[in-house]
């Protein structure tokens, strides 16, 4: 089934972590430049249709005190990013009218104004894409599901650090909380 059921008056695009410090990483199953290209095509189509585009980036606080330091077998390292690390890639913008959301954890809803901005604009659904499928994208999707938003996952406009991580989320999590589609199918429905 290719239909995305997009209501243009109530759907936003949410792009996760397509920023200079993250798109330079090795990713799979899709190369980061392919993900950026697909996300940029979605963003342009949303803008053309007068639909909101939310560009989400991750950035630690200047003192680093918002970094989580859990007891974990494979905890993420706490590092100070280099200059320019948080800048959205130029292929995406931001363009006039876009919203830039800065998060400090994996998900775009926790500790940000994303839910408030959605509710003020009557947004009931989102198309979600970005890097990494099983971290920032999945965390955002889980929160969105719990908040009651409908979701469409642009499978080829997201990627992970490994093909296995991407496949596990796309096969086991996303179909339970939304629609998994290809960029072309979404663009065709716009």
C-alpha positions as CSV (number, residue, x, y, z in Angstrom):
1,X,0.0,0.0,0.0
2,X,1.5,3.3,-1.1
3,X,-1.2,5.8,0.0
4,X,0.1,8.1,2.8
5,X,-3.3,9.6,3.7
6,X,-1.7,13.1,4.0
7,X,-4.0,15.9,5.1
8,X,-1.9,18.9,3.9
9,X,-3.6,21.3,6.4
10,X,-2.6,19.1,9.4
11,X,0.7,17.5,8.5
12,X,4.3,18.7,9.2
13,X,7.7,17.4,8.1
14,X,10.1,16.7,11.0
15,X,13.8,16.3,10.0
16,X,16.0,14.8,12.7
17,X,19.7,15.7,13.1
18,X,20.7,16.4,9.5
19,X,23.4,18.7,10.7
20,X,27.0,19.0,9.8
21,X,28.4,17.0,12.7
22,X,26.2,14.0,12.1
23,X,25.9,13.7,8.3
24,X,29.7,13.2,8.2
25,X,29.4,9.8,9.9
26,X,29.4,6.5,8.2
27,X,25.8,5.3,7.9
28,X,23.9,2.4,6.5
29,X,21.9,1.2,4.7
30,X,21.8,4.6,3.1
31,X,24.6,7.0,2.7
32,X,24.1,10.3,4.5
33,X,24.2,12.3,1.3
34,X,21.3,10.2,-0.1
35,X,19.3,10.8,3.1
36,X,19.9,14.5,2.8
37,X,18.9,14.5,-0.8
38,X,15.6,12.8,0.0
39,X,14.9,14.9,3.0
40,X,15.6,18.1,1.0
41,X,13.1,16.9,-1.6
42,X,10.5,16.4,1.0
43,X,11.2,19.8,2.6
44,X,10.8,21.6,-0.7
45,X,7.6,19.8,-1.4
46,X,6.2,20.7,2.0
47,X,7.2,24.3,1.6
48,X,5.7,24.5,-1.9
49,X,2.4,23.2,-0.4
50,X,2.5,25.7,2.5
51,X,3.1,22.9,5.0
52,X,5.4,23.4,8.0
53,X,9.0,22.1,8.1
54,X,10.6,21.5,11.4
55,X,14.4,21.0,11.3
56,X,15.6,19.4,14.5
57,X,19.2,19.5,15.6
58,X,20.9,18.1,18.7
59,X,23.2,20.3,20.7
60,X,24.6,20.0,24.2
61,X,24.3,22.9,26.6
62,X,27.5,25.0,26.8
63,X,28.4,23.5,30.3
64,X,27.6,20.0,29.2
65,X,25.5,19.4,32.3
66,X,22.4,18.2,30.2
67,X,24.4,15.2,29.0
68,X,22.9,11.9,30.3
69,X,25.4,9.8,32.1
70,X,23.6,6.5,32.8
71,X,25.1,3.4,34.1
72,X,25.0,1.4,30.9
73,X,26.9,-1.4,29.1
74,X,27.4,0.8,26.0
75,X,26.8,4.4,27.1
76,X,27.2,7.1,24.5
77,X,30.4,9.1,25.1
78,X,30.1,12.7,26.3
79,X,32.1,15.0,24.1
80,X,32.3,18.7,23.3
81,X,31.4,19.0,19.6
82,X,33.6,21.0,17.3
83,X,32.5,24.4,15.9
84,X,29.8,24.1,13.3
85,X,28.8,20.7,14.4
86,X,25.2,21.7,15.1
87,X,24.6,23.7,11.9
88,X,21.8,22.3,9.7
89,X,23.2,21.1,6.3
90,X,22.8,23.8,3.7
91,X,20.7,21.5,1.4
92,X,17.9,21.7,4.0
93,X,18.1,25.3,5.0
94,X,16.7,26.6,7.2
95,X,14.5,28.5,4.8
96,X,12.1,31.3,5.6
97,X,9.2,30.0,7.6
98,X,11.0,26.8,8.8
99,X,11.1,26.0,12.5
100,X,14.4,25.1,14.0
101,X,14.1,22.9,17.2
102,X,17.2,22.4,19.3
103,X,17.1,19.2,21.4
104,X,19.5,18.0,24.1
105,X,18.6,14.3,24.1
106,X,17.6,11.8,21.5
107,X,14.0,12.7,21.0
108,X,12.7,15.9,19.5
109,X,9.8,16.2,21.9
110,X,11.5,15.8,25.3
111,X,12.5,19.2,26.7
112,X,11.6,21.2,23.5
113,X,8.7,23.3,22.2
114,X,7.9,20.8,19.4
115,X,4.6,19.6,20.9
116,X,3.5,23.1,21.7
117,X,4.3,24.3,18.2
118,X,2.4,21.4,16.7
119,X,-0.7,22.0,18.9
120,X,-0.8,25.7,18.2
121,X,-0.8,25.0,14.5
122,X,-3.3,22.2,14.5
123,X,-0.8,19.6,13.4
124,X,-2.1,16.1,13.8
125,X,0.4,14.2,11.7
126,X,4.0,14.3,10.7
127,X,6.3,12.8,8.1
128,X,9.5,11.9,9.9
129,X,13.1,11.4,8.6
130,X,16.7,11.9,9.5
131,X,19.7,10.3,11.3
132,X,19.8,8.0,13.1
133,X,16.8,5.7,12.6
134,X,17.1,3.9,15.9
135,X,18.1,6.9,18.0
136,X,16.8,10.3,17.3
137,X,14.1,9.3,14.8
138,X,12.8,6.3,16.8
139,X,12.8,8.3,20.1
140,X,10.9,11.1,18.4
141,X,8.4,8.6,16.9
142,X,7.8,6.9,20.2
143,X,7.0,10.2,21.9
144,X,4.8,11.3,19.0
145,X,2.8,8.0,19.2
146,X,2.3,8.5,22.9
147,X,1.1,12.1,22.3
148,X,-1.4,10.8,19.7
149,X,0.2,12.1,16.5
150,X,-0.2,10.1,13.2
151,X,3.1,9.4,11.6
152,X,4.6,8.5,8.2
153,X,8.1,7.3,8.1
154,X,10.2,8.2,5.0
155,X,12.2,5.0,5.1
156,X,14.8,6.0,2.5
157,X,15.1,9.5,4.0
158,X,16.6,8.0,7.2
159,X,19.5,5.8,8.0
160,X,21.4,4.5,11.0
161,X,25.0,3.6,11.9
162,X,24.4,0.1,10.6
163,X,22.0,-1.6,8.3
164,X,20.9,-4.0,11.0
165,X,19.9,-1.1,13.4
166,X,17.9,0.6,10.7
167,X,16.2,-2.6,9.6
168,X,15.2,-3.6,13.2
169,X,13.5,-0.3,13.8
170,X,11.8,-0.1,10.4
171,X,10.6,-3.7,10.6
172,X,9.6,-4.0,14.3
173,X,8.8,-0.5,15.7
174,X,7.6,1.8,12.9
175,X,4.8,-0.4,11.4
176,X,3.2,-0.5,14.9
177,X,3.0,3.2,15.3
178,X,2.7,4.6,11.8
179,X,3.0,4.1,8.0
180,X,6.4,3.2,6.5
181,X,6.7,4.7,3.0
182,X,9.4,5.7,0.4
183,X,10.1,9.3,-0.3
184,X,8.7,9.0,-3.9
185,X,5.4,7.7,-2.5
186,X,5.1,10.7,-0.1
187,X,6.1,13.2,-2.8
188,X,3.5,11.6,-5.2
189,X,0.8,12.1,-2.6
190,X,1.7,15.8,-2.1
